[in-house]
Amino acid sequence: MLTNEQRQELRIKINDLIKKSEKDIIEIEKMTGPVKPDVSLGRISRMEAINNKSVMEAALRSKKKKLAQLKISFSKTDQPDFGICISCKQDIQSARMIFMPESNECIRCAGRR
């Protein structure tokens, strides 16, 4: 069970991660614009640009998913079941909560998927 102090620390950490994720998303969105058929780009350079765009789009989807999870976790920090595994109903390890505050499963249950 998380103490009130631990919950407060996690709120601060999650809030910081939310702000960082929002900034990262803005930066990544700038890099996912359309690849224009620019005359100065050679065929290989254009293919590389399209590939890089695909990689950035995947990163953007991942960042948006994590941001949504962080916001959900932040909204649940005051609930009594915050920090409790949704599968086995045991406490989520504190190191996991610090490293991945958006976690809603303990390491054991997350590894089973």
Contact map, one row per residue, 1 for C-alpha under 8 A:
11100000000000000000000000000000000000000000000000000000000000000000000000000000001100000010000000000000000000000
11110110000000000000000000000000000000000000000000000000000000000000000000000000011000000000000000000000000000000
11111110000000000000000000000000000000000000000000000000000000000000000000000000000000000000000000000000000000000
01111111000000000000000000000000000000000000000000000000000000000000000000000000000000000000000000000000000000000
00111111100000000000000000000000000000000000000000000000000000000000000000000000000000000000000000000000000000000
01111111110000000000000000000000000000000000000000000000000000000000000000000000000000000000000000000000000000000
01111111111000000000000000000000000000000000000000000000000000000000000000001100000000000000000000000000000000000
00011111111100000000000000000000000000000000000000000000000000000000000000000000000000000000000000000000000000000
00001111111110000000000000000000000000000000000000000000000000000000000000000000000000000000000000000000000000000
00000111111111000000000000000000000000000000000000000000000000000000000000001000000000000000000011001000000000000
00000011111111100000000000000000000000000000000000000000000000000000000001001000000000000000000000000000000000000
00000001111111110000000000000000000000000000000000000000000000000000000000000000000000000000000000000000000000000
00000000111111111000000000000000000000000000000000000000000000000000000000000000000000000000000000000000000000000
00000000011111111100000000000000000000000000000000000000000000000000011011000000000000000000000000001100000000000
00000000001111111110000000000000000000000000000000000000000000000000000001000000000000000000000000000000000000000
00000000000111111111000000000000000000000000000000000000000000000000000000000000000000000000000000000000000000000
00000000000011111111100000000000000000000000000000000000000000000000010000000000000000000000000000000000000000000
00000000000001111111110000000000000000000000000000000000000000000010011000000000000000000000000000000000000000000
00000000000000111111111000000000000000000000000000000000000000000000000000000000000000000000000000000000000000000
00000000000000011111111100000000000000000000000000000000000000000000000000000000000000000000000000000000000000000
00000000000000001111111110000000000000000000000000000000000000110010000000000000000000000000000000000000000000000
00000000000000000111111111000000000000000000000000000000000000000010000000000000000000000000000000000000000000000
00000000000000000011111111100000000000000000000000000000000000000000000000000000000000000000000000000000000000000
00000000000000000001111111110000000000000000000000000000000000100000000000000000000000000000000000000000000000000
00000000000000000000111111111000000000000000000000000000000100110000000000000000000000000000000000000000000000000
00000000000000000000011111111100000000000000000000000000000000000000000000000000000000000000000000000000000000000
00000000000000000000001111111110000000000000000000000000000000000000000000000000000000000000000000000000000000000
00000000000000000000000111111111000000000000000000000001101100000000000000000000000000000000000000000000000000000
00000000000000000000000011111111100000000000000000000000100100000000000000000000000000000000000000000000000000000
00000000000000000000000001111111100000000000000000000000000000000000000000000000000000000000000000000000000000000
00000000000000000000000000111111100000000000000000001001000000000000000000000000000000000000000000000000000000000
00000000000000000000000000011111110000000000000000001101100000000000000000000000000000000000000000000000000000000
00000000000000000000000000001111111000000000000000001000000000000000000000000000000000000000000000000000000000000
00000000000000000000000000000001111100000000000000001000000000000000000000000000000000000000000000000000000000000
00000000000000000000000000000000111110000000010011001000000000000000000000000000000000000000000000000000000000000
00000000000000000000000000000000011111000000000000000000000000000000000000000000000000000000000000000000000000000
00000000000000000000000000000000001111101000010000000000000000000000000000000000000000000000000000000000000000000
00000000000000000000000000000000000111111000000000000000000000000000000000000000000000000000000000000000000000000
00000000000000000000000000000000000011111100000000000000000000000000000000000000000000000000000000000000000000000
00000000000000000000000000000000000001111100000000000000000000000000000000000000000000000000000000000000000000000
00000000000000000000000000000000000011111111110000000000000000000000000000000000000000000000000000000000000000000
00000000000000000000000000000000000000111111110000000000000000000000000000000000000000000000000000000000000000000
00000000000000000000000000000000000000001111111000000000000000000000000000000000000000000000000000000000000000000
00000000000000000000000000000000000000001111111100000000000000000000000000000000000000000000000000000000000000000
00000000000000000000000000000000000000001111111110000000000000000000000000000000000000000000000000000000000000000
00000000000000000000000000000000001010001111111111000000000000000000000000000000000000000000000000000000000000000
00000000000000000000000000000000000000000011111111100000000000000000000000000000000000000000000000000000000000000
00000000000000000000000000000000000000000001111111110000000000000000000000000000000000000000000000000000000000000
00000000000000000000000000000000001000000000111111111000000000000000000000000000000000000000000000000000000000000
00000000000000000000000000000000001000000000011111111100000000000000000000000000000000000000000000000000000000000
00000000000000000000000000000000000000000000001111111110000000000000000000000000000000000000000000000000000000000
00000000000000000000000000000000000000000000000111111111000000000000000000000000000000000000000000000000000000000
00000000000000000000000000000011111000000000000011111111100000000000000000000000000000000000000000000000000000000
00000000000000000000000000000001000000000000000001111111110000000000000000000000000000000000000000000000000000000
00000000000000000000000000000000000000000000000000111111111000000000000000000000000000000000000000000000000000000
00000000000000000000000000010011000000000000000000011111111100000000000000000000000000000000000000000000000000000
00000000000000000000000000011001000000000000000000001111111110000000000000000000000000000000000000000000000000000
00000000000000000000000000000000000000000000000000000111111111000000000000000000000000000000000000000000000000000
00000000000000000000000000010000000000000000000000000011111111100000000000000000000000000000000000000000000000000
00000000000000000000000010011000000000000000000000000001111111110000000000000000000000000000000000000000000000000
00000000000000000000000000000000000000000000000000000000111111111000000000000000000000000000000000000000000000000
00000000000000000000000000000000000000000000000000000000011111111100000000000000000000000000000000000000000000000
00000000000000000000100110000000000000000000000000000000001111111110000000000000000000000000000000000000000000000
00000000000000000000100010000000000000000000000000000000000111111111000000000000000000000000000000000000000000000
00000000000000000000000000000000000000000000000000000000000011111111100000000000000000000000000000000000000000000
00000000000000000000000000000000000000000000000000000000000001111111110000000000000000000000000000000100000000000
00000000000000000100110000000000000000000000000000000000000000111111111000000000000000000000000000000000000000000
00000000000000000000000000000000000000000000000000000000000000011111111100000000000000000000000000000000000000000
00000000000000000000000000000000000000000000000000000000000000001111111110000000000000000000000000000100000000000
00000000000001001100000000000000000000000000000000000000000000000111111111000000000000000000000000001100000000000
00000000000001000100000000000000000000000000000000000000000000000011111111100000000000000000000000000000000000000
00000000000000000000000000000000000000000000000000000000000000000001111111110000000000000000000000000100000000000
00000000000001000000000000000000000000000000000000000000000000000000111111111000010000000000000000001110000000000
00000000001001100000000000000000000000000000000000000000000000000000011111111000000000000000000000000000000000000
00000000000000000000000000000000000000000000000000000000000000000000001111111100000000000000000000000000000000000
00000000000000000000000000000000000000000000000000000000000000000000000111111110010000000000000000000000000000000
00000010011000000000000000000000000000000000000000000000000000000000000011111110010000000000000000000000000000000
00000010000000000000000000000000000000000000000000000000000000000000000000111111010000000000000000000000000000000
00000000000000000000000000000000000000000000000000000000000000000000000000011111110000000000000000000000000000000
00000000000000000000000000000000000000000000000000000000000000000000000000000111110000000000000000000000000000000
00000000000000000000000000000000000000000000000000000000000000000000000000000011111100000000000000000000000000000
01000000000000000000000000000000000000000000000000000000000000000000000010011111111100000000000000000000000000000
11000000000000000000000000000000000000000000000000000000000000000000000000000000111110000011000010000001000000000
10000000000000000000000000000000000000000000000000000000000000000000000000000000111111001111000000000001110000000
00000000000000000000000000000000000000000000000000000000000000000000000000000000001111111111000000000001110010000
00000000000000000000000000000000000000000000000000000000000000000000000000000000000111111000000000000001100000000
00000000000000000000000000000000000000000000000000000000000000000000000000000000000011111000000000000000100010000
00000000000000000000000000000000000000000000000000000000000000000000000000000000000011111100000000000000000010000
00000000000000000000000000000000000000000000000000000000000000000000000000000000000111111110000000000000000000000
00000000000000000000000000000000000000000000000000000000000000000000000000000000000110011111000000000000010000000
10000000000000000000000000000000000000000000000000000000000000000000000000000000001110001111100000000000010000000
00000000000000000000000000000000000000000000000000000000000000000000000000000000001110000111110110000001111000000
00000000000000000000000000000000000000000000000000000000000000000000000000000000000000000011111110000000011000000
00000000000000000000000000000000000000000000000000000000000000000000000000000000000000000001111111000000000000000
00000000000000000000000000000000000000000000000000000000000000000000000000000000000000000000111111100000000000000
00000000000000000000000000000000000000000000000000000000000000000000000000000000000000000001111111111010011000000
00000000010000000000000000000000000000000000000000000000000000000000000000000000001000000001111111111110000000000
00000000010000000000000000000000000000000000000000000000000000000000000000000000000000000000011111111000000000000
00000000000000000000000000000000000000000000000000000000000000000000000000000000000000000000001111111000000000000
00000000000000000000000000000000000000000000000000000000000000000000000000000000000000000000000111111110000000000
00000000010001000000000000000000000000000000000000000000000000000000010010000000000000000000000111111110000000000
00000000000001000000000000000000000000000000000000000000000000000100110110000000000000000000000010011111000000000
00000000000000000000000000000000000000000000000000000000000000000000000010000000000000000000000110011111110000000
00000000000000000000000000000000000000000000000000000000000000000000000000000000001111000001000000000111110000000
00000000000000000000000000000000000000000000000000000000000000000000000000000000000111100001000000000011111111000
00000000000000000000000000000000000000000000000000000000000000000000000000000000000110000111100100000011111111000
00000000000000000000000000000000000000000000000000000000000000000000000000000000000000000001100100000000111111100
00000000000000000000000000000000000000000000000000000000000000000000000000000000000000000000000000000000111111110
00000000000000000000000000000000000000000000000000000000000000000000000000000000000010110000000000000000111111111
00000000000000000000000000000000000000000000000000000000000000000000000000000000000000000000000000000000111111111
00000000000000000000000000000000000000000000000000000000000000000000000000000000000000000000000000000000001111111
00000000000000000000000000000000000000000000000000000000000000000000000000000000000000000000000000000000000111111
00000000000000000000000000000000000000000000000000000000000000000000000000000000000000000000000000000000000011111
